Structure formats: C-alpha cells, structure tokens
Amino acid sequence: MRPTIKTIADEAGTSKSTVDRALKGQSGVKPELRERILRIAEESGYRTNAAGRALRRQRSPMRIAVVFRWRVFEQQIREGLEAAQSEFYDLGIRLEFYDMHTGEYEEQYRLLRQLAASGVRGVVLKPVLHPRIIEAVNLLEAKGIPVITVSSDLPQSKRFCFIGQNYFQAGRVAGSLMHTALGGRGNVTVFQESAQYHAYTERLKGFQKALEQKGGSVAVRQVGCIGEGDPQNYGQALAYFQSAEKNDGVFCTGISYPQIAQAALDSGRAHIALIGCDIFEETIELCRKDAVDFVITQNPFREGYESIKALYQYLLSGDRPPEPTFYTPLNIANKESLENLDPQMRNRI
C-alpha cells in the first residue's frame, strides 16, 4: 500500500494535521513526536527526501550566523531568534552570534567575508547601508548562503528576503500623526538617526511625504544625531531645545527618542508633541510625563523569530518566502495603551 499522511498518522498515533506540520517543518509539534513521524515517513517511503533531510539535520546541524550590534532594541530581536532556535533545535538549527562592536561598515564587511568561507548555511543581518556590504551580501548569495536582512533593509543587494517594518509607511504614519497633533501648522524638528541604516532614511522620507501630501504650513528642520543610541544625543538635544526659539513637534526616526524626550523635559519644553519609534523601558514613564505622545512599533520579537523560520523552511525543503519582503505589523502606542502593559509584551507589539 502506498503510504499516505493518514497511514503515517495512524502508525504514529496522532492526527493528520500534526503529521502534515511535522513533514513541512512547521511549529506546534513536540520534538519526540516529530522525530517519530519523520522516521515513519522515511521508512515507509513517503516523501523520502524531505523526511530524510529532516532526520539528517538532527545529526548534522544547520549553522545560522547572526550578525548584529547588540543594544537594547536588538536584544528584543534576539529573544525572537532564540525562541525560534529552541523550537527548531531538534531539527538541526544552531545559531552562531557574531557580535559587532562599532557598528561601522568596515567591521561588518570583514565579518561577512569571513562567513563566506565558514560553512554557515544562512545569515541573519542588520545591514549597514554601504556599497561594500552590498558586495559582501551578494557574494554570500552567490555561494548559496541566503542572507535575511532584519530591522533594516539592503534592497540594492541580492539578499534572500527582508523581515521587518515598512519603514517608509512608518514615517508616513508619523507624519500624519504630527500633522493632526499640530493642526496642520507649526515648526517640527526631525532628529535623524544614523544615515548608515536604510530604516532611518526611509522613515524620514515617509514623514516628509505625508506632510507634503497633507498640506498646511508645517516647517521641518533636521538635526543629525551624534550616533545611533549614543548617550551624547541627550546633551546635543538639550542644547538645541534651550537655544531654539520655537519648536512645536519632534519626530525621532530611531532609538534615541528617550534621550531626546528627556532633554525636552529638562529644557522646560514638555509641551512639544513628540513621536518616536519602538518601545523601551523608559517609554512608559516618559509617556506618563507627556514627554512622548506616540510610538510606532514593529514587533521585534517576531522579526527575529520569522527570520529563522524562513531560513529553516528554505534549507529543509527549498521553499522560498512568497514575497521578498515580510512586513511585521505596524502599531501605534500611546500613554493609555501602554499603561499596565506586561513588560514581557513590550517587544511583541
């Protein structure tokens, strides 16, 4: 008799849907049950290649390199990465963390070149926006090593796929919120995070586009942050607020907005409408003090989790994502929605 999902389910003592998930490498199947299903499938000749590959992965792990500079926000992504590794551990997924110290393109380029000859099966990367990084990503792809960009994209490269926020759309949302908050008129300062990352440049473009389309008389000035999340951003912002004659609104394109918001408070400019991106420990308290009006979130946990899931499914069965971009949900949070929020849920919205 030709083996079917039903015959495998009967022999394994489980349901057909569970067998189907196990054969496809999907979540929700206990490790010992998954192994039994795959062994029955291989021995019976059902989808021999897929089942056999899955069993072999347990004996010959799939090494996935993760290249990040770990700060507060990226730690939230790391939780998703490690959750996926735990789920797929018995199927052979092993993460190897390559930690950046400077965040400069030269350091990232050296790491990526090393990985091209290291035997890793895939790479998860927050890419620096630079021609040499495009070159390194294209080299990895040419060698059959898929690269998933997370938290910031490198669309000019041949990367396997991008998982993260639609950053241009996030900027548009911020622009629309600002236009409404100011009644279509006023002076706004954009604190622009590092231009090394595509995410921040796209948020700025979206913000400007929304204000342009909304009309009115909102004047926009730009201040470049000293560095991504750099503590010195506080001092720079404090001096700016103390010297600026009129400032009705602030949009921070990156992770430095808690420093900017605190500087606004300390300068006596608490009335400024301030919009930031992502949630940190300081966010809720700053919202309570009305120093932050809105934050636009991107579900960093899911970014990490989905990147490993996508690589696993591709390496197991050759299934590519249906689209080259996977946009995580874009949510708007404020003081009321963040009140009494479980700390473990901060990186899930």
N, C-alpha and C positions, 0 to 999 in steps of 0.2 A: 504494500500500500504506500502511495506517495505521501510523505509527511506533510502535515498542514499545521497552521497555528493551533487548531483545535486539538490535534493529536499530541502536540507538544504540551499544550495546557493541561490535557488530561493526565499525561505522564508526570508532569511537574506538580500536579495538584493545585493549579491556580487558574486564573481567568485568561481568556483570550486577549483581553486588553492589556493585561500585565505582560504576557508573552510579547505582544507587539511592541510595547515600550522597551522591554529588555533588548529585543533584537535591533531596535533603532537607536539604542544608547541613550534613551530619554530618562529623565529623573522619575522618582517615585517608586523605585523597585529596590527592595532590600538586597544588599550585596550577595548574601548567600543564595537567595532565590535567583538573582540574576545569573550567577555562575552556573547554577543547576540548569536553568533554561538554556543558556548558551551551549552547555555541554551536550544536552539532549538534542539541540538543533544540529550541532556539528556531527554527532554520532549518527543521527538519522539521515543526514544529507540535506537537510533543509537550510537553504541559504548558507551553504558551507563556508563560502568565503567570508561573509560578514560575521558569522558566529565564530569561525576560527580566528579571524583577526582580533575579535574582542577578547578571546581567551589568551591569545599570544601577547596582547598588550599587558596582561597581568604579569607576565614573565619578563617582558621587555618594555619597560615604561616609556611613555611618550614625554620627552622633556620639553617643557614650555618655558622660554625665557621671558621675564618681566623686567622691563627697563623703565624705571621711574626715579624721580627725585621725590622722596617721601616727605611731605609736610602734612598739615592737619587734614586738608581736603583729600589728598591722595590716600591717606590712611583709611578713609571711608571706602575708597575703591578697593583697597587691599582686603578689606573684610569680605567683599563680594568675590574676589579672586580666591581667597582661602576657603570660602564656603563651597565654591564650585570644585576646588581640588578635593575637599573632603567627600563631596558627593560622588566624584568620578575617580576617586583614589583606587578603588578596587578594579577599575577598568584601565588603569595604567597611567593616569595623568599625574605628572610630577612638575611642580613649579620650581623654577630657579630664579631667585631675585638678584638682579644686577642693579645695585643702588648707585644713583648719581649723587655727586657731592656739590657740584657747582651749578648744574642746570645749563651750562654752556654747550653750544653745538659741537665743539671740538671733543669734549668728553663723551657725548652721546655717539658721535661718529666713530670714535675708537671702539666703544663697546659693541656697536652694531657690526663693525668689520670683524671683530673677534668672533662674534656669534656666527658669522657666515661659515666658519670652518670648525665649529664646536660640536656639531652633531645634534643641535636642538631641532625639534620638529616644527616649532612655531614661535612667534614673538608677539608679546603684548607691549605696546609702546605709547607713551605720551610724547609725540614727536616735537622737536624744536623745528620751527619754520625756517629752514635754511637749505640751499641747493645741495650741500654735502650730505645732509640727512636724506633728501630725496634720492640721491645717488646710492646711499647705503641701503635704503629700503628696497630700491629696485634691484640691487644686487642680491639681497636675500630672496626676493620673489623669483629671480632668475634661477636661483639654486633650488627652487622648490620649497622654500621656507616661508609659509604665509605669515604676513605681518598684519595684526589688527591694531589700528590706532584707537586710543581711548582717551576721553577727556579733552582732546584737541585733535584736529584732523590734519592730514597732509594730502589734500585732494590732487595735488600736482603729481603725486607719485603713483606707482602701480600697487599700492597697498591692497591687501586682501579685502578688507572692509573697515568701516568706521563705526564705532558704537559710542553714542553719547548724545548730547543735546544738539538740537538745531540752533546753533549759536546766533545766526542771523535773525531767526524768528524770536529768540530770547531778547535780542536787542530791540526788535520791533515792539515786543510786549512792554519792555521798559520805557520806550519812547511814548507809547500810547498812555501808559500809567502816568508818566510825568506830565504829558500834555493835559490830562484830566485834572491832576493834582494842582496844577498852576492855572487852570482856566484858560489855557492857550496863550499865556503871556508871562514873561519873566526872564531871568538870567539863570542859566544852568551851567554847571561845571561838570565835565566828564573826567574822572580820574582814570586814566588809561593804564591798565596793567601792561606787563611786558609785551612788546611787539614781537617777541620770539615765538609766540604761540598763536595759531590760527584762530582759536576760540575767542581771544580778546579783540582781535581786529574785526572779526565778523560781528561780534556784539556791538561794537562801535558803529559799524556800517548800518546795522539794522536799526539802531537807536536814531541815527541821523535820518534814515529813510522815513521812519514813522513820523518824526516831527515835520519833515518836509511835506509829507502827504496830508498831515492833519491841518497844516496851515497855522494861522495865528502869528504871534510875534515872540517866539521863544529863541533867545540868543544863546548860543552854545560856545563855551570855551573849553579847551583841553589842557589838562595837566598830566604829564607823564609821571607815573610812579617811579620811585627810585629803583625798586626791584620787586619781583613777584612775592608778595607777602613780607617784604622787608620791614623790620621794625622802624627803620628811619622814615617810612612813609608817614608815620604819625607826626613827627616833627615838621616835615615838609607841609603837611596838610594844615597843621596848627598855624604855622607862619602864613600860609595862604589865606586862611579864614580871618586871621587878625588884620591882614592888610587889604583884603578885597572889600570894595565899597558896598557892593550889593550882590547877594547870591541867594536865589530862591530855591534852587534844586541842585541835587548832586546825583550822578549816576556813576557807580563804580563797576567797571567791566570785569573785575576779577576778585581774588580772595582777600584783597587788602581793605575791603569796606569796613570791617570792625575798627581798624585803626583810624580810618577817615571819619567814621561816625563819632568815635571818642574825641577826636580832635575838634569836631564841630561842637560837641557838648562843652568841652573845656574852653572853647573860644567864646562861649555865650551865644552860639548860632544854632541852638537846639530846634529852632522853628523851621530849619531847612528841610524840604522834602527830600529824603534820601532813599535811593533804590540800590540794592546790592544783589549779589548772586551767590547762592548756596548757603547752607546753614552751618554755623559753628557754635561752640559752647557759649560764646559771648553774645550771639544773636538775640536770644530770647530776652536777656536783660537789657540790651540796647533798644529792643522794641518796646519794652515796658517803659523805658525812659523817653519814648517817642523820638529817639535819635535815628532809628531805622523805620521807614514806613512799609516797605515791601522788600521781599527777597524772592528771586526767581530760582527755582530749584531744578535739578536734573537727575536725581536718583543715582548717586554714585555707586551704591552697593550693586545695583542692577547692571551698571556699566561693567564692573569687574566680573560679575557672575556670567553675564551673557557672552563676554569675550572668550572665556574658557569653554563654555558650552558650544559656541560656534566652531572653535578650533577642534574640539573633540569630535563633533559630528563630521567635520570635513576630513580629519585624519583617519577616522574609522571607516567611513563609507563614501567619501568623496563628495558629499552633499554640500554645495555652496549656499550661502545665505541667498534668499530670493532677491535681495537688493544689496547694492554695495554700501548702503548706509542703513544703520538701525538707530532710529532716534528714540531716546528714552523720554518718558513723559515730562512735559514742561508744566510745572505748577507754580502758582503764586501764593506766597505765605505772608501773613502779617501778624501783628500782635495778638489778635483774637484767635487766629488759627493755630498759633504756636503755643498758646497758654496751656499748661499742663501736659505738654507733649512728652511722651516717654522718650528718654534720652536715646534708647536703642532704635527709635524710629526716625531719628533726625536724618540719617543717611538713606532712608527708604522712601523719601518723598522728593 
